[in-house]
Amino acid sequence: MVGFFDGPVDHLFALPTLADHIAAGTDRERLTVVSPDAGRVRVADRWCDRLGAPLAIVHKKRDKDVAHRVSVHEVVGEVAGRVCVLVDDMVDTAGTICAAADALYANGAEDVIVAGTHGILSGPAVDRLKNSRVSRFVFTDTLPTAGATGLDKVEVLSVAPLISHAIREIFENGSVTSLLDEL
């Protein structure tokens, strides 16, 4: 959107909304935050700071011969007997997330919860969610998740309070950047 705004633009993050929801329904002493790949480690680390939980990483490699197929190599970090929260920005076909969850269970995780900002849920995603051992998939309502309607383990959280807060800050000459301090 560069060129369409005369002033600075800040990103709004769903992390506080998602993390607080997960924390409210889980024993925080048993939580481990998990990055599904190396690219999400920085975001997962922010989750760790907010929840006071340790970090684990799923080391994965995509199959170069088959599109949308991931082969998981190893889990780095302590997950045995823990409630693992896999965090990602978007869940499209759910291949990465479901493979990462399988790796966590194979390494002794007691439970796996997935938190994703955008539930795209294209192609085989809904079937993968339905057939996954993951106990809960938590998304925001930034995109419609109609395909997952009726799946008991899918929760959709509203980002309306976050957007409302940002709008109020703008109209009151406040700082949208102050919302980032909540991270």
Backbone as a printed PyTorch tensor [residue, N CA C, xyz], in Angstrom:
tensor([[[  0.8090,  -1.1820,   0.0000],
         [  0.0000,   0.0000,   0.0000],
         [  0.8640,   1.2620,   0.0000]],

        [[  2.1270,   1.1520,  -0.2570],
         [  3.0030,   2.3160,  -0.2810],
         [  2.4860,   3.2880,  -1.3390]],

        [[  2.4540,   4.5570,  -0.9850],
         [  2.0010,   5.5630,  -1.9250],
         [  0.5660,   6.0150,  -1.7070]],

        [[ -0.1750,   5.3190,  -0.8890],
         [ -1.5660,   5.6720,  -0.6590],
         [ -1.7930,   6.3860,   0.6680]],

        [[ -0.7430,   6.5590,   1.4570],
         [ -0.8620,   7.1820,   2.7600],
         [  0.1100,   8.3380,   2.8670]],

        [[ -0.3340,   9.4100,   3.4820],
         [  0.5360,  10.5650,   3.6760],
         [  1.3360,  10.4700,   4.9680]],

        [[  0.9450,   9.5940,   5.8740],
         [  1.6140,   9.4800,   7.1650],
         [  2.1380,   8.0760,   7.3820]],

        [[  2.7410,   7.8860,   8.5200],
         [  3.2910,   6.5510,   8.8250],
         [  2.1800,   5.5310,   9.0720]],

        [[  2.4920,   4.2860,   8.8300],
         [  1.5460,   3.1960,   9.0270],
         [  2.1640,   2.2000,  10.0000]],

        [[  1.4040,   1.8080,  10.9970],
         [  1.8600,   0.8130,  11.9580],
         [  1.0830,  -0.4810,  11.7610]],

        [[  1.7420,  -1.5900,  12.0110],
         [  1.0810,  -2.8830,  11.9940],
         [  0.3870,  -3.0950,  13.3280]],

        [[ -0.7690,  -3.7110,  13.2820],
         [ -1.4350,  -4.1360,  14.5100],
         [ -1.1700,  -5.6280,  14.6640]],

        [[ -0.8610,  -6.0440,  15.8720],
         [ -0.5400,  -7.4420,  16.1190],
         [ -1.6340,  -8.1080,  16.9450]],

        [[ -1.9960,  -9.3140,  16.5680],
         [ -3.0210, -10.0740,  17.2880],
         [ -2.4400, -10.8560,  18.4580]],

        [[ -1.1450, -10.8110,  18.6280],
         [ -0.4920, -11.5880,  19.6900],
         [ -1.1400, -11.3810,  21.0590]],

        [[ -1.3890, -10.1440,  21.5080],
         [ -2.0040,  -9.9880,  22.8340],
         [ -3.3680, -10.6620,  22.9370]],

        [[ -4.1700, -10.5210,  21.8990],
         [ -5.4990, -11.1350,  21.8960],
         [ -5.3930, -12.6520,  21.9740]],

        [[ -4.5750, -13.2330,  21.1260],
         [ -4.4260, -14.6860,  21.0920],
         [ -3.7580, -15.2220,  22.3600]],

        [[ -2.6600, -14.6110,  22.7600],
         [ -1.9030, -15.1120,  23.9130],
         [ -2.7210, -15.0280,  25.1970]],

        [[ -3.4320, -13.9310,  25.3870],
         [ -4.2320, -13.7980,  26.6000],
         [ -5.3610, -14.8260,  26.6290]],

        [[ -5.9350, -15.1140,  25.4770],
         [ -6.9870, -16.1360,  25.3940],
         [ -6.4370, -17.5200,  25.7360]],

        [[ -5.2890, -17.8470,  25.1750],
         [ -4.6570, -19.1410,  25.4620],
         [ -4.3050, -19.2270,  26.9410]],

        [[ -3.7170, -18.1850,  27.4820],
         [ -3.2850, -18.1840,  28.8870],
         [ -4.4660, -18.3520,  29.8370]],

        [[ -5.6030, -17.7670,  29.4940],
         [ -6.7720, -17.8240,  30.3690],
         [ -7.3240, -19.2380,  30.5120]],

        [[ -7.0960, -20.0690,  29.5080],
         [ -7.6730, -21.4120,  29.5470],
         [ -6.6600, -22.5280,  29.7120]],

        [[ -5.4460, -22.1910,  30.1180],
         [ -4.3770, -23.1860,  30.1910],
         [ -3.5180, -22.9360,  31.4250]],

        [[ -2.9970, -24.0070,  31.9880],
         [ -2.0540, -23.8900,  33.1000],
         [ -0.7370, -23.3630,  32.5490]],

        [[ -0.4290, -22.1140,  32.8390],
         [  0.7600, -21.4680,  32.2720],
         [  2.0580, -22.1270,  32.7070]],

        [[  2.0540, -22.7990,  33.8240],
         [  3.2640, -23.4930,  34.3020],
         [  3.6380, -24.6570,  33.3830]],

        [[  2.6710, -25.1370,  32.6100],
         [  2.9120, -26.3020,  31.7520],
         [  3.0730, -25.9220,  30.2770]],

        [[  3.0140, -24.6420,  29.9780],
         [  3.0750, -24.1860,  28.5860],
         [  4.4920, -24.1600,  28.0370]],

        [[  4.6140, -24.5420,  26.7880],
         [  5.8090, -24.3110,  25.9910],
         [  5.3470, -23.6930,  24.6800]],

        [[  5.9220, -22.5690,  24.3010],
         [  5.6030, -21.9210,  23.0350],
         [  6.4870, -22.5380,  21.9690]],

        [[  5.8810, -22.8800,  20.8340],
         [  6.6180, -23.5750,  19.7790],
         [  6.5220, -22.8200,  18.4580]],

        [[  7.6700, -22.5860,  17.8620],
         [  7.7280, -22.0350,  16.5200],
         [  7.6860, -23.2070,  15.5430]],

        [[  6.7780, -23.1850,  14.5560],
         [  6.6750, -24.3120,  13.6200],
         [  7.8260, -24.3820,  12.6240]],

        [[  8.6350, -23.3170,  12.5840],
         [  9.8060, -23.3010,  11.6980],
         [ 10.7160, -22.1590,  12.1280]],

        [[ 11.8750, -22.0940,  11.5310],
         [ 12.8720, -21.0860,  11.9130],
         [ 12.3870, -19.6600,  11.6470]],

        [[ 11.5240, -19.4810,  10.6610],
         [ 11.0510, -18.1570,  10.3020],
         [ 10.1340, -17.5060,  11.3220]],

        [[  9.5760, -18.2770,  12.2300],
         [  8.6330, -17.7350,  13.2130],
         [  9.2480, -17.6190,  14.6060]],

        [[ 10.5280, -17.8590,  14.7400],
         [ 11.1680, -17.8660,  16.0570],
         [ 11.0400, -16.5190,  16.7570]],

        [[ 11.2300, -15.4390,  16.0470],
         [ 11.1580, -14.1190,  16.6790],
         [  9.7670, -13.8560,  17.2640]],

        [[  8.7280, -14.2120,  16.5160],
         [  7.3630, -14.0380,  17.0090],
         [  7.1170, -14.9710,  18.2010]],

        [[  7.5590, -16.2110,  18.0960],
         [  7.3850, -17.1600,  19.1980],
         [  8.0920, -16.6600,  20.4570]],

        [[  9.2270, -16.0180,  20.2730],
         [  9.9620, -15.4740,  21.4090],
         [  9.1550, -14.3750,  22.1110]],

        [[  8.4220, -13.5840,  21.3450],
         [  7.5380, -12.5690,  21.9430],
         [  6.4330, -13.2320,  22.7560]],

        [[  5.9090, -14.3340,  22.2310],
         [  4.9040, -15.0970,  22.9760],
         [  5.5050, -15.5790,  24.3010]],

        [[  6.7260, -16.0770,  24.2420],
         [  7.4010, -16.5610,  25.4600],
         [  7.5090, -15.4470,  26.4920]],

        [[  7.8830, -14.2630,  26.0530],
         [  7.9910, -13.1240,  26.9620],
         [  6.6460, -12.8090,  27.6020]],

        [[  5.5990, -12.8370,  26.8090],
         [  4.2640, -12.4950,  27.3200],
         [  3.7280, -13.5560,  28.2770]],

        [[  3.9770, -14.8290,  27.9590],
         [  3.4130, -15.9200,  28.7530],
         [  4.3620, -16.4550,  29.8200]],

        [[  5.6250, -16.0330,  29.7810],
         [  6.5990, -16.5630,  30.7360],
         [  6.8440, -18.0440,  30.5280]],

        [[  6.8400, -18.4580,  29.2760],
         [  6.9780, -19.8760,  28.9260],
         [  8.2650, -20.1080,  28.1440]],

        [[  8.7850, -21.3420,  28.1940],
         [  9.9770, -21.6520,  27.3950],
         [  9.6400, -21.7900,  25.9080]],

        [[ 10.6860, -21.7890,  25.0990],
         [ 10.5630, -21.8550,  23.6470],
         [ 11.0550, -23.1980,  23.1240]],

        [[ 10.3590, -23.7170,  22.1340],
         [ 10.8160, -24.8790,  21.3690],
         [ 10.6470, -24.5350,  19.8890]],

        [[ 11.3960, -25.2260,  19.0610],
         [ 11.3730, -24.9840,  17.6180],
         [ 11.2670, -26.3070,  16.8940]],

        [[ 10.4200, -26.3510,  15.8740],
         [ 10.3470, -27.5280,  15.0200],
         [ 11.2070, -27.2460,  13.8030]],

        [[ 12.2430, -28.0600,  13.6450],
         [ 13.1160, -27.9250,  12.4760],
         [ 12.4820, -28.7360,  11.3610]],

        [[ 12.1590, -28.0780,  10.2610],
         [ 11.4780, -28.7590,   9.1640],
         [ 12.1740, -28.5120,   7.8380]],

        [[ 11.8210, -29.3470,   6.9140],
         [ 12.3150, -29.1910,   5.5630],
         [ 11.1750, -29.5280,   4.6140]],

        [[ 10.9810, -28.6870,   3.6300],
         [  9.9400, -28.9520,   2.6340],
         [ 10.4480, -29.9710,   1.6180]],

        [[  9.5430, -30.8110,   1.1610],
         [  9.8650, -31.7940,   0.1330],
         [  9.9560, -31.0550,  -1.1970]],

        [[ 11.1390, -31.0360,  -1.8010],
         [ 11.3330, -30.2670,  -3.0380],
         [ 10.5920, -30.8630,  -4.2220]],

        [[ 10.1870, -32.1230,  -4.1150],
         [  9.5100, -32.7750,  -5.2320],
         [  7.9880, -32.7170,  -5.1490]],

        [[  7.4540, -32.4010,  -3.9520],
         [  6.0040, -32.3850,  -3.7770],
         [  5.5880, -31.0670,  -3.1250]],

        [[  4.7390, -30.3040,  -3.8130],
         [  4.2770, -29.0150,  -3.2800],
         [  3.4640, -29.2250,  -2.0110]],

        [[  3.5880, -28.3150,  -1.0750],
         [  2.8290, -28.3020,   0.1790],
         [  3.0950, -29.5200,   1.0620]],

        [[  4.2320, -30.1620,   0.9080],
         [  4.5580, -31.2890,   1.7850],
         [  5.7860, -30.9300,   2.6110]],

        [[  5.6600, -31.1730,   3.8800],
         [  6.7270, -30.8550,   4.8170],
         [  7.1870, -32.1310,   5.4830]],

        [[  8.5010, -32.2860,   5.5950],
         [  9.0180, -33.4080,   6.3830],
         [  9.7260, -32.8090,   7.5890]],

        [[  9.3030, -33.2090,   8.7710],
         [  9.8470, -32.6620,  10.0050],
         [ 11.0800, -33.4570,  10.3900]],

        [[ 12.1210, -32.7560,  10.7880],
         [ 13.3440, -33.4350,  11.1680],
         [ 13.4780, -33.6250,  12.6710]],

        [[ 13.3150, -32.5660,  13.4270],
         [ 13.4900, -32.7090,  14.8620],
         [ 12.8460, -31.5570,  15.6060]],

        [[ 12.6020, -31.7910,  16.8960],
         [ 12.0880, -30.7580,  17.7780],
         [ 13.2380, -30.3270,  18.6720]],

        [[ 13.4880, -29.0280,  18.7130],
         [ 14.5470, -28.4770,  19.5410],
         [ 13.8740, -27.7890,  20.7290]],

        [[ 14.1130, -28.3020,  21.9160],
         [ 13.4920, -27.7560,  23.1180],
         [ 12.7280, -28.8440,  23.8520]],

        [[ 12.3520, -28.5480,  25.0720],
         [ 11.6650, -29.5240,  25.9130],
         [ 10.1530, -29.4380,  25.7080]],

        [[  9.5690, -30.5280,  25.2020],
         [  8.1280, -30.5600,  24.9810],
         [  7.4540, -31.7400,  25.6820]],

        [[  8.2230, -32.7080,  26.1330],
         [  7.6470, -33.9010,  26.7590],
         [  6.8360, -33.5230,  28.0010]],

        [[  5.5960, -33.9870,  28.0420],
         [  4.7210, -33.7260,  29.1670],
         [  4.1970, -32.3010,  29.2350]],

        [[  4.4110, -31.5190,  28.2120],
         [  4.0410, -30.0970,  28.2060],
         [  2.8220, -29.8370,  27.3130]],

        [[  2.1660, -28.7170,  27.5460],
         [  1.1250, -28.2170,  26.6580],
         [  1.8270, -27.2620,  25.7030]],

        [[  1.8720, -27.6320,  24.4390],
         [  2.6100, -26.8670,  23.4400],
         [  1.6580, -25.9520,  22.6630]],

        [[  2.0430, -24.6930,  22.5490],
         [  1.2700, -23.7250,  21.7760],
         [  2.0670, -23.4060,  20.5240]],

        [[  1.6070, -23.9330,  19.4010],
         [  2.2270, -23.6620,  18.1030],
         [  1.7030, -22.3300,  17.5990]],

        [[  2.5950, -21.3880,  17.3220],
         [  2.1600, -20.0550,  16.9060],
         [  2.6080, -19.7770,  15.4790]],

        [[  1.6740, -19.2370,  14.6880],
         [  1.9910, -18.9030,  13.3030],
         [  1.1630, -17.7070,  12.8730]],

        [[  1.6070, -17.0220,  11.8260],
         [  0.8540, -15.8700,  11.3580],
         [ -0.3520, -16.2930,  10.5410]],

        [[ -0.2030, -17.3280,   9.7340],
         [ -1.3380, -17.7900,   8.9450],
         [ -1.2980, -19.2980,   8.7830]],

        [[ -2.4840, -19.8640,   8.7220],
         [ -2.6210, -21.2940,   8.4730],
         [ -3.3850, -21.4110,   7.1600]],

        [[ -2.6770, -21.8440,   6.1220],
         [ -3.2740, -21.9250,   4.7870],
         [ -3.8030, -23.3420,   4.5550]],

        [[ -2.9530, -24.2520,   4.1340],
         [ -3.4000, -25.6280,   3.8990],
         [ -3.2860, -26.4830,   5.1660]],

        [[ -2.6880, -25.9430,   6.2070],
         [ -2.5010, -26.5880,   7.5150],
         [ -1.4850, -27.7270,   7.4840]],

        [[ -0.7460, -27.8670,   6.4100],
         [  0.2620, -28.9210,   6.3170],
         [  1.4060, -28.7340,   7.2930]],

        [[  1.9540, -27.5300,   7.3540],
         [  3.0660, -27.2460,   8.2570],
         [  2.6450, -27.4180,   9.7090]],

        [[  1.5230, -26.8300,  10.0730],
         [  1.0590, -26.8750,  11.4610],
         [  0.7460, -28.3060,  11.8940]],

        [[  0.0660, -29.0620,  11.0630],
         [ -0.2900, -30.4380,  11.4410],
         [  0.9420, -31.3400,  11.5150]],

        [[  1.9020, -31.1330,  10.6150],
         [  3.1460, -31.9020,  10.6730],
         [  3.9310, -31.5470,  11.9340]],

        [[  3.9630, -30.2610,  12.2700],
         [  4.6580, -29.8230,  13.4830],
         [  3.9770, -30.4030,  14.7220]],

        [[  2.6510, -30.4130,  14.7330],
         [  1.9140, -30.9950,  15.8660],
         [  2.2270, -32.4740,  16.0080]],

        [[  2.2670, -33.1920,  14.8980],
         [  2.6120, -34.6220,  14.9370],
         [  3.9960, -34.8220,  15.5340]],

        [[  4.9400, -33.9590,  15.1500],
         [  6.3040, -34.0640,  15.6880],
         [  6.3130, -33.8070,  17.1900]],

        [[  5.5100, -32.8560,  17.6470],
         [  5.4440, -32.5650,  19.0820],
         [  4.8670, -33.7490,  19.8560]],

        [[  3.7900, -34.3260,  19.3400],
         [  3.2190, -35.5090,  19.9960],
         [  4.2150, -36.6690,  19.9930]],

        [[  4.9370, -36.8330,  18.8860],
         [  5.9360, -37.9020,  18.7990],
         [  7.0670, -37.6940,  19.8100]],

        [[  7.2640, -36.4500,  20.2320],
         [  8.3040, -36.1310,  21.2120],
         [  7.7420, -35.9860,  22.6220]],

        [[  6.5350, -36.4970,  22.8290],
         [  5.9770, -36.5730,  24.1720],
         [  5.1120, -35.4310,  24.6380]],

        [[  4.7320, -34.5030,  23.7600],
         [  3.8470, -33.4110,  24.1700],
         [  2.5410, -33.9920,  24.6960]],

        [[  2.0600, -33.4220,  25.7890],
         [  0.7930, -33.8750,  26.3540],
         [ -0.3870, -33.3560,  25.5410]],

        [[ -0.2670, -32.1140,  25.0740],
         [ -1.3340, -31.4940,  24.3060],
         [ -0.7150, -30.4710,  23.3640]],

        [[ -1.4150, -30.1770,  22.2660],
         [ -0.9650, -29.1630,  21.3200],
         [ -2.1510, -28.2560,  20.9950]],

        [[ -1.9010, -26.9590,  21.1070],
         [ -2.8660, -25.9220,  20.7370],
         [ -2.2170, -25.1040,  19.6310]],

        [[ -2.9700, -24.7700,  18.5990],
         [ -2.4590, -23.9370,  17.5110],
         [ -3.0940, -22.5600,  17.6160]],

        [[ -2.2780, -21.5190,  17.5350],
         [ -2.7600, -20.1410,  17.5070],
         [ -2.2530, -19.4900,  16.2330]],

        [[ -3.1720, -19.0370,  15.3980],
         [ -2.8000, -18.3930,  14.1480],
         [ -3.5850, -17.1160,  13.9420]],

        [[ -2.9090, -16.0720,  13.5000],
         [ -3.5880, -14.8020,  13.2760],
         [ -4.6170, -14.9280,  12.1560]],

        [[ -4.2060, -15.4960,  11.0380],
         [ -5.0840, -15.5860,   9.8700],
         [ -5.3670, -17.0500,   9.5390]],

        [[ -6.5960, -17.4790,   9.6780],
         [ -6.9940, -18.8360,   9.3040],
         [ -7.4700, -18.8360,   7.8600]],

        [[ -6.5500, -19.0040,   6.9240],
         [ -6.9020, -19.0010,   5.5040],
         [ -7.7080, -20.2560,   5.1700]],

        [[ -7.2080, -21.3960,   5.6260],
         [ -7.8930, -22.6880,   5.5220],
         [ -8.3250, -23.0310,   4.0970]],

        [[ -7.3520, -23.0830,   3.1950],
         [ -7.6320, -23.4410,   1.8080],
         [ -7.3720, -24.9240,   1.5620]],

        [[ -7.8980, -25.3980,   0.4440],
         [ -7.6630, -26.7840,   0.0240],
         [ -7.9930, -27.7980,   1.1040]],

        [[ -7.0090, -28.6310,   1.4780],
         [ -7.2580, -29.7070,   2.4330],
         [ -7.2400, -29.2860,   3.9030]],

        [[ -7.1680, -27.9960,   4.1750],
         [ -6.9730, -27.5180,   5.5510],
         [ -8.0430, -28.0050,   6.5170]],

        [[ -9.3100, -27.8630,   6.1610],
         [-10.3800, -28.2280,   7.1020],
         [-10.3150, -29.7060,   7.4440]],

        [[-10.0750, -30.5550,   6.4560],
         [ -9.9320, -31.9930,   6.7330],
         [ -8.7190, -32.2610,   7.6180]],

        [[ -7.6290, -31.5560,   7.3780],
         [ -6.4400, -31.7310,   8.2170],
         [ -6.7170, -31.3150,   9.6590]],

        [[ -7.4160, -30.2120,   9.8450],
         [ -7.7660, -29.7800,  11.1960],
         [ -8.6540, -30.8180,  11.8740]],

        [[ -9.6460, -31.2710,  11.1450],
         [-10.5960, -32.2390,  11.6870],
         [ -9.8930, -33.5350,  12.1080]],

        [[ -8.9260, -33.9850,  11.3190],
         [ -8.2530, -35.2590,  11.5740],
         [ -6.9990, -35.1310,  12.4330]],

        [[ -6.6470, -33.9220,  12.8030],
         [ -5.4440, -33.6940,  13.6010],
         [ -5.6900, -34.0300,  15.0660]],

        [[ -4.6150, -34.3820,  15.7590],
         [ -4.6820, -34.6100,  17.2040],
         [ -4.6760, -33.3030,  17.9920]],

        [[ -4.4530, -32.1840,  17.3300],
         [ -4.4540, -30.8780,  17.9960],
         [ -5.7960, -30.7020,  18.6940]],

        [[ -5.7550, -30.2430,  19.9580],
         [ -6.9960, -30.1090,  20.7140],
         [ -7.7600, -28.8250,  20.3850]],

        [[ -7.0360, -27.7440,  20.0640],
         [ -7.6780, -26.4620,  19.7850],
         [ -6.9130, -25.7130,  18.7060]],

        [[ -7.6650, -25.1350,  17.7860],
         [ -7.1260, -24.2130,  16.7930],
         [ -7.7690, -22.8570,  17.0840]],

        [[ -6.9580, -21.8490,  17.3780],
         [ -7.4710, -20.5310,  17.7200],
         [ -6.9950, -19.5380,  16.6620]],

        [[ -7.9570, -18.9140,  15.9800],
         [ -7.6650, -17.9270,  14.9390],
         [ -8.3660, -16.6170,  15.2920]],

        [[ -7.9590, -15.5420,  14.6120],
         [ -8.7080, -14.2930,  14.7130],
         [ -9.6840, -14.2370,  13.5420]],

        [[-10.5720, -13.2670,  13.5890],
         [-11.5680, -13.1210,  12.5260],
         [-11.1190, -12.1650,  11.4170]],

        [[ -9.8070, -12.0790,  11.1850],
         [ -9.3150, -11.2330,  10.1000],
         [ -9.7150, -11.7870,   8.7380]],

        [[-10.0200, -13.0660,   8.6850],
         [-10.5050, -13.7250,   7.4690],
         [-11.6820, -14.6200,   7.8560]],

        [[-12.6280, -14.8170,   6.9410],
         [-13.7310, -15.7300,   7.2670],
         [-13.2210, -17.1710,   7.3620]],

        [[-13.6830, -17.8830,   8.3570],
         [-13.2940, -19.2940,   8.5300],
         [-14.5280, -20.1820,   8.4080]],

        [[-15.3980, -19.8280,   7.4710],
         [-16.6690, -20.5360,   7.3050],
         [-16.4820, -22.0290,   7.0700]],

        [[-15.4010, -22.4100,   6.4090],
         [-15.1680, -23.8250,   6.1370],
         [-14.9550, -24.6410,   7.3960]],

        [[-14.5590, -23.9780,   8.4770],
         [-14.3000, -24.6780,   9.7300],
         [-15.4860, -24.5970,  10.6900]],

        [[-16.5710, -23.9730,  10.2380],
         [-17.7480, -23.8660,  11.0810],
         [-18.2320, -25.2600,  11.4550]],

        [[-18.5130, -25.4340,  12.7060],
         [-18.9930, -26.7370,  13.1650],
         [-17.8970, -27.6130,  13.7390]],

        [[-16.6480, -27.2600,  13.5300],
         [-15.5660, -28.0130,  14.1450],
         [-15.4110, -27.5160,  15.5800]],

        [[-15.6680, -28.3830,  16.5300],
         [-15.6290, -27.9950,  17.9420],
         [-14.2730, -27.4670,  18.3710]],

        [[-13.2200, -27.9240,  17.7270],
         [-11.8940, -27.5130,  18.1850],
         [-11.3750, -26.2420,  17.5280]],

        [[-12.2080, -25.5520,  16.7420],
         [-11.8200, -24.2850,  16.1250],
         [-12.4950, -23.1380,  16.8690]],

        [[-11.6840, -22.1910,  17.3560],
         [-12.1780, -21.0010,  18.0400],
         [-11.7600, -19.7900,  17.2260]],

        [[-12.6600, -18.8240,  17.0850],
         [-12.3660, -17.6120,  16.3340],
         [-12.5620, -16.4160,  17.2630]],

        [[-11.5010, -15.6280,  17.4070],
         [-11.5100, -14.4530,  18.2820],
         [-11.6390, -13.1800,  17.4620]],

        [[-12.3770, -12.2310,  17.9700],
         [-12.5750, -10.9570,  17.2850],
         [-11.3750, -10.0280,  17.4850]],

        [[-11.0000,  -9.3530,  16.4050],
         [ -9.9760,  -8.3110,  16.5010],
         [-10.6080,  -6.9260,  16.5980]],

        [[-11.9290,  -6.8690,  16.6990],
         [-12.6320,  -5.5910,  16.7870],
         [-12.1320,  -4.7200,  17.9430]],

        [[-11.9100,  -5.2780,  19.1530],
         [-11.3970,  -4.4200,  20.2250],
         [-10.0300,  -3.8040,  19.9000]],

        [[ -9.1690,  -4.5520,  19.2440],
         [ -7.8550,  -4.0380,  18.8580],
         [ -7.9890,  -2.9050,  17.8460]],

        [[ -8.8250,  -3.1130,  16.8460],
         [ -9.0330,  -2.0870,  15.8180],
         [ -9.7070,  -0.8630,  16.4310]],

        [[-10.6830,  -1.1000,  17.2910],
         [-11.3630,  -0.0030,  17.9730],
         [-10.3840,   0.8370,  18.7910]],

        [[ -9.5010,   0.1600,  19.5000],
         [ -8.5010,   0.8610,  20.3090],
         [ -7.5890,   1.7020,  19.4120]],

        [[ -7.1820,   1.1400,  18.2840],
         [ -6.3070,   1.8620,  17.3500],
         [ -7.0180,   3.0940,  16.7910]],

        [[ -8.2800,   2.9530,  16.4340],
         [ -9.0420,   4.0860,  15.8990],
         [ -9.1850,   5.1760,  16.9600]],

        [[ -9.4880,   4.7670,  18.1930],
         [ -9.6130,   5.7420,  19.2820],
         [ -8.3030,   6.5110,  19.4730]],

        [[ -7.1750,   5.7980,  19.4280],
         [ -5.8730,   6.4550,  19.5780],
         [ -5.6580,   7.4970,  18.4780]],

        [[ -6.0530,   7.1620,  17.2700],
         [ -5.8740,   8.0860,  16.1420],
         [ -6.7340,   9.3330,  16.3270]],

        [[ -8.0060,   9.1390,  16.6680],
         [ -8.9130,  10.2770,  16.8060],
         [ -8.6310,  11.1260,  18.0310]],

        [[ -7.9810,  10.5680,  19.0170],
         [ -7.6380,  11.3270,  20.2190],
         [ -6.1850,  11.8080,  20.1830]],

        [[ -5.5880,  11.7680,  18.9840],
         [ -4.1950,  12.1610,  18.7980],
         [ -3.2530,  11.3880,  19.7050]],

        [[ -3.6200,  10.1570,  19.9580],
         [ -2.7720,   9.2730,  20.7500],
         [ -1.7630,   8.5810,  19.8560]],

        [[ -1.3090,   7.4390,  20.3120],
         [ -0.2760,   6.7230,  19.5730],
         [ -0.6920,   5.2770,  19.3380]],

        [[ -0.8380,   4.9280,  18.0690],
         [ -1.0930,   3.5330,  17.7310],
         [  0.1150,   2.6960,  18.1250]],

        [[  1.2900,   3.3000,  18.0520],
         [  2.5130,   2.5970,  18.4380],
         [  2.4560,   2.1450,  19.8870]],

        [[  1.7050,   2.8630,  20.7280],
         [  1.5820,   2.4430,  22.1330],
         [  0.9460,   1.0710,  22.2520]],

        [[  0.1280,   0.6810,  21.2810],
         [ -0.4640,  -0.6590,  21.2940],
         [  0.6100,  -1.7230,  21.1650]],

        [[  1.7030,  -1.3700,  20.5130],
         [  2.7870,  -2.3350,  20.3290],
         [  3.5340,  -2.5940,  21.6260]],

        [[  3.4320,  -1.6580,  22.5620],
         [  4.0840,  -1.8410,  23.8600],
         [  3.4720,  -3.0090,  24.6200]],

        [[  2.2340,  -3.3950,  24.2630],
         [  1.5770,  -4.5160,  24.9200],
         [  2.2280,  -5.8470,  24.5450]],

        [[  3.0180,  -5.8560,  23.4960],
         [  3.6700,  -7.0920,  23.0800],
         [  4.7220,  -7.4130,  24.0980]]])
